[in-house]
Amino acid sequence: MAFLRAKEDDEIQFQMAPMIDCVFLLLIFFLVATSFIHPESQVPTDLPRKEQREQDEETPTQFIVMVTKHGRIKLNGHDSTLARLRAALVSQVAHGEEAYVFIDAEDEAQHEFFVKVLDLVREVGAKVTVQPPYEEID
């Protein structure tokens, strides 16, 4: 039984027809798979006007209350009393504006003074945030 052997003279040829078929199939696949419609452009939007943006950019009034270890109260860095704090918060809330109060107490501050400030802020109706204790970094 004789096996057919290729002649040493024969060169290997590159077939272009199957390569062109593959390229056309890939082209058709990508054309079908690609979405030409941008759905986000069809979503109706109502953009705010310039006047409305300026009103929204107004930041609410913030009060930073510091309770010292001696029971003193500092409102935005200035010495204050509970009566002054109440007056400032009542005037802010009475105008219909939001008032945010950040309460920060020193480590050695007595709990009694902190609770008085917290009760006053909640009684007036302002939004309150209590600062967590700070960690000392060596």
Secondary structure, DSSP 8 states (H G I E B T S, - for coil): -------TT------HHHHHHHHHHHHHHHHHHS----GGGGS------HHHHHHHT---EEEEEEE-TTS-EEETTEEE-HHHHHHHHHHHHHTT--EEEEEEE-TT--HHHHHHHHHHHHHHT-EEEE--------
